[in-house]
Amino acid sequence: MREHKGRRLFITGIPTSGKSYLAAMLAEEMGGIVVKLDDFRDALEFDDRYKQWVNFYFNQDEETYLTTTSPEQMWENLKLQSEALWPAFLEHIDSYAEEPALVIFESVNILPHLAHRDLGFPGVCLIGASYKETLERNQKDPRWSDDNARLQEMEANMFFNVERPRYKEEAEKYGYAVFEDFETALQATRKILAKNT
């Protein structure tokens, strides 16, 4: 990757944890740009190199996946998806190298081991505070099942009880701050960005 002209930050973590909200607040305060790599990922479904992984979850029968896949395999699948999409993500991130303003990249697929290896700027990880909060946010804005309450509960369980501890472990391993609540994350990321002026 080329060296970026302006300040950069990435935000990763489980779905429903407030990544998009944090990115939007920081960008508004500091005159920055938010790049939602999850949206960029969706656009890759027309690229033969990536469409298998873009649609990986939607190509599964959700109930079968959530009831028969082990926690270890769920995390491994997220890793495989993230690593498969990573070359496209890096290219897209690099396209902002000349942007002088703050740019915040946000996605579930920015796994800490990939960021540590390839991104030369700081990041934070949001993991949510409680299963109840995770479920409520998933019910309000479903990530997979739009109208099945039982499946939404199972999704929330995957996010909070399977993915959450693994994001936390990996982020801490590579030196990225981990936050459960939005306000603490906001205050901390302000300080992180202030150090990188």
Contacts in CASP RR format, 6 or more apart in sequence:
PFRMAT RR
TARGET T0000
AUTHOR 0000-0000-0000
METHOD contacts of the structure
MODEL  1
MREHKGRRLFITGIPTSGKSYLAAMLAEEMGGIVVKLDDFRDALEFDDRY
KQWVNFYFNQDEETYLTTTSPEQMWENLKLQSEALWPAFLEHIDSYAEEP
ALVIFESVNILPHLAHRDLGFPGVCLIGASYKETLERNQKDPRWSDDNAR
LQEMEANMFFNVERPRYKEEAEKYGYAVFEDFETALQATRKILAKNT
1 90 0 8 1.000
1 93 0 8 1.000
1 94 0 8 1.000
1 97 0 8 1.000
1 118 0 8 1.000
1 119 0 8 1.000
1 120 0 8 1.000
2 94 0 8 1.000
2 97 0 8 1.000
3 97 0 8 1.000
4 96 0 8 1.000
4 97 0 8 1.000
4 99 0 8 1.000
4 103 0 8 1.000
4 121 0 8 1.000
5 97 0 8 1.000
5 98 0 8 1.000
5 99 0 8 1.000
5 100 0 8 1.000
6 99 0 8 1.000
6 100 0 8 1.000
6 101 0 8 1.000
6 102 0 8 1.000
6 103 0 8 1.000
7 102 0 8 1.000
7 103 0 8 1.000
7 121 0 8 1.000
7 193 0 8 1.000
7 196 0 8 1.000
7 197 0 8 1.000
8 96 0 8 1.000
8 102 0 8 1.000
8 103 0 8 1.000
8 104 0 8 1.000
8 105 0 8 1.000
8 119 0 8 1.000
8 120 0 8 1.000
8 121 0 8 1.000
8 122 0 8 1.000
8 196 0 8 1.000
9 26 0 8 1.000
9 102 0 8 1.000
9 103 0 8 1.000
9 104 0 8 1.000
9 105 0 8 1.000
9 121 0 8 1.000
9 122 0 8 1.000
9 123 0 8 1.000
9 124 0 8 1.000
9 189 0 8 1.000
9 192 0 8 1.000
9 193 0 8 1.000
10 104 0 8 1.000
10 105 0 8 1.000
10 106 0 8 1.000
10 107 0 8 1.000
10 110 0 8 1.000
10 115 0 8 1.000
10 119 0 8 1.000
10 121 0 8 1.000
10 122 0 8 1.000
10 123 0 8 1.000
10 124 0 8 1.000
11 19 0 8 1.000
11 22 0 8 1.000
11 23 0 8 1.000
11 104 0 8 1.000
11 105 0 8 1.000
11 106 0 8 1.000
11 107 0 8 1.000
11 110 0 8 1.000
11 123 0 8 1.000
11 124 0 8 1.000
11 125 0 8 1.000
11 126 0 8 1.000
11 189 0 8 1.000
12 19 0 8 1.000
12 106 0 8 1.000
12 107 0 8 1.000
12 108 0 8 1.000
12 109 0 8 1.000
12 110 0 8 1.000
12 111 0 8 1.000
12 112 0 8 1.000
12 115 0 8 1.000
12 123 0 8 1.000
12 124 0 8 1.000
12 125 0 8 1.000
12 126 0 8 1.000
12 167 0 8 1.000
12 171 0 8 1.000
13 19 0 8 1.000
13 108 0 8 1.000
13 125 0 8 1.000
13 126 0 8 1.000
13 127 0 8 1.000
13 163 0 8 1.000
13 167 0 8 1.000
13 171 0 8 1.000
14 108 0 8 1.000
14 126 0 8 1.000
14 127 0 8 1.000
14 128 0 8 1.000
14 134 0 8 1.000
14 159 0 8 1.000
14 160 0 8 1.000
14 163 0 8 1.000
14 164 0 8 1.000
14 167 0 8 1.000
15 108 0 8 1.000
15 138 0 8 1.000
15 143 0 8 1.000
15 159 0 8 1.000
16 128 0 8 1.000
16 133 0 8 1.000
16 134 0 8 1.000
16 137 0 8 1.000
16 138 0 8 1.000
16 141 0 8 1.000
16 143 0 8 1.000
16 156 0 8 1.000
16 159 0 8 1.000
17 126 0 8 1.000
17 127 0 8 1.000
17 128 0 8 1.000
17 134 0 8 1.000
18 126 0 8 1.000
18 128 0 8 1.000
18 137 0 8 1.000
18 182 0 8 1.000
19 106 0 8 1.000
19 107 0 8 1.000
19 108 0 8 1.000
19 126 0 8 1.000
20 34 0 8 1.000
20 36 0 8 1.000
20 106 0 8 1.000
21 182 0 8 1.000
22 106 0 8 1.000
22 126 0 8 1.000
22 182 0 8 1.000
22 185 0 8 1.000
22 186 0 8 1.000
22 189 0 8 1.000
23 34 0 8 1.000
23 36 0 8 1.000
23 104 0 8 1.000
23 106 0 8 1.000
24 34 0 8 1.000
25 186 0 8 1.000
26 32 0 8 1.000
26 102 0 8 1.000
26 104 0 8 1.000
26 186 0 8 1.000
26 189 0 8 1.000
26 190 0 8 1.000
26 193 0 8 1.000
27 33 0 8 1.000
27 34 0 8 1.000
27 102 0 8 1.000
27 104 0 8 1.000
29 190 0 8 1.000
30 102 0 8 1.000
30 193 0 8 1.000
31 101 0 8 1.000
31 102 0 8 1.000
32 101 0 8 1.000
32 102 0 8 1.000
32 103 0 8 1.000
32 104 0 8 1.000
33 96 0 8 1.000
33 99 0 8 1.000
33 101 0 8 1.000
33 102 0 8 1.000
33 103 0 8 1.000
33 104 0 8 1.000
34 104 0 8 1.000
34 106 0 8 1.000
35 92 0 8 1.000
35 93 0 8 1.000
35 96 0 8 1.000
35 103 0 8 1.000
35 104 0 8 1.000
35 105 0 8 1.000
35 106 0 8 1.000
36 106 0 8 1.000
36 107 0 8 1.000
37 89 0 8 1.000
37 92 0 8 1.000
37 93 0 8 1.000
37 105 0 8 1.000
37 106 0 8 1.000
37 107 0 8 1.000
37 109 0 8 1.000
37 110 0 8 1.000
38 106 0 8 1.000
38 107 0 8 1.000
38 108 0 8 1.000
38 109 0 8 1.000
40 88 0 8 1.000
40 89 0 8 1.000
40 92 0 8 1.000
41 54 0 8 1.000
41 85 0 8 1.000
41 88 0 8 1.000
41 89 0 8 1.000
41 107 0 8 1.000
41 109 0 8 1.000
42 54 0 8 1.000
44 50 0 8 1.000
44 51 0 8 1.000
44 54 0 8 1.000
44 85 0 8 1.000
44 88 0 8 1.000
45 51 0 8 1.000
45 54 0 8 1.000
45 55 0 8 1.000
47 88 0 8 1.000
49 88 0 8 1.000
50 84 0 8 1.000
50 85 0 8 1.000
50 88 0 8 1.000
52 84 0 8 1.000
53 80 0 8 1.000
53 81 0 8 1.000
53 84 0 8 1.000
53 85 0 8 1.000
54 85 0 8 1.000
56 77 0 8 1.000
56 81 0 8 1.000
57 65 0 8 1.000
57 144 0 8 1.000
58 144 0 8 1.000
62 144 0 8 1.000
62 145 0 8 1.000
62 151 0 8 1.000
63 151 0 8 1.000
63 154 0 8 1.000
66 151 0 8 1.000
66 154 0 8 1.000
66 155 0 8 1.000
66 158 0 8 1.000
67 154 0 8 1.000
69 77 0 8 1.000
71 161 0 8 1.000
71 162 0 8 1.000
74 158 0 8 1.000
74 162 0 8 1.000
74 163 0 8 1.000
75 162 0 8 1.000
75 163 0 8 1.000
75 166 0 8 1.000
78 108 0 8 1.000
78 109 0 8 1.000
78 111 0 8 1.000
78 163 0 8 1.000
79 111 0 8 1.000
81 109 0 8 1.000
82 108 0 8 1.000
82 109 0 8 1.000
82 110 0 8 1.000
82 111 0 8 1.000
82 114 0 8 1.000
83 111 0 8 1.000
83 114 0 8 1.000
85 109 0 8 1.000
86 109 0 8 1.000
86 114 0 8 1.000
86 118 0 8 1.000
89 107 0 8 1.000
89 109 0 8 1.000
89 110 0 8 1.000
90 118 0 8 1.000
93 105 0 8 1.000
93 119 0 8 1.000
96 103 0 8 1.000
102 193 0 8 1.000
110 119 0 8 1.000
111 167 0 8 1.000
111 170 0 8 1.000
112 125 0 8 1.000
112 167 0 8 1.000
112 170 0 8 1.000
112 171 0 8 1.000
112 173 0 8 1.000
112 174 0 8 1.000
112 175 0 8 1.000
112 176 0 8 1.000
113 170 0 8 1.000
113 173 0 8 1.000
113 174 0 8 1.000
115 123 0 8 1.000
115 174 0 8 1.000
115 176 0 8 1.000
116 174 0 8 1.000
116 175 0 8 1.000
116 176 0 8 1.000
121 196 0 8 1.000
122 176 0 8 1.000
122 192 0 8 1.000
122 196 0 8 1.000
123 176 0 8 1.000
123 177 0 8 1.000
123 192 0 8 1.000
124 176 0 8 1.000
124 177 0 8 1.000
124 178 0 8 1.000
124 179 0 8 1.000
124 185 0 8 1.000
124 188 0 8 1.000
124 189 0 8 1.000
124 192 0 8 1.000
125 167 0 8 1.000
125 168 0 8 1.000
125 171 0 8 1.000
125 176 0 8 1.000
125 177 0 8 1.000
125 178 0 8 1.000
125 179 0 8 1.000
126 178 0 8 1.000
126 179 0 8 1.000
126 180 0 8 1.000
126 182 0 8 1.000
126 185 0 8 1.000
127 164 0 8 1.000
127 167 0 8 1.000
127 168 0 8 1.000
127 178 0 8 1.000
127 179 0 8 1.000
127 180 0 8 1.000
128 134 0 8 1.000
128 160 0 8 1.000
128 164 0 8 1.000
128 179 0 8 1.000
128 180 0 8 1.000
128 181 0 8 1.000
129 180 0 8 1.000
129 181 0 8 1.000
130 160 0 8 1.000
131 156 0 8 1.000
131 157 0 8 1.000
131 160 0 8 1.000
131 161 0 8 1.000
134 156 0 8 1.000
134 159 0 8 1.000
134 160 0 8 1.000
135 152 0 8 1.000
135 153 0 8 1.000
135 156 0 8 1.000
135 160 0 8 1.000
138 152 0 8 1.000
138 155 0 8 1.000
138 156 0 8 1.000
138 159 0 8 1.000
139 149 0 8 1.000
139 152 0 8 1.000
142 152 0 8 1.000
142 155 0 8 1.000
143 155 0 8 1.000
143 159 0 8 1.000
144 151 0 8 1.000
144 152 0 8 1.000
144 155 0 8 1.000
145 151 0 8 1.000
145 152 0 8 1.000
145 155 0 8 1.000
167 178 0 8 1.000
168 178 0 8 1.000
171 177 0 8 1.000
171 178 0 8 1.000
172 178 0 8 1.000
177 188 0 8 1.000
177 192 0 8 1.000
179 185 0 8 1.000
179 188 0 8 1.000
END
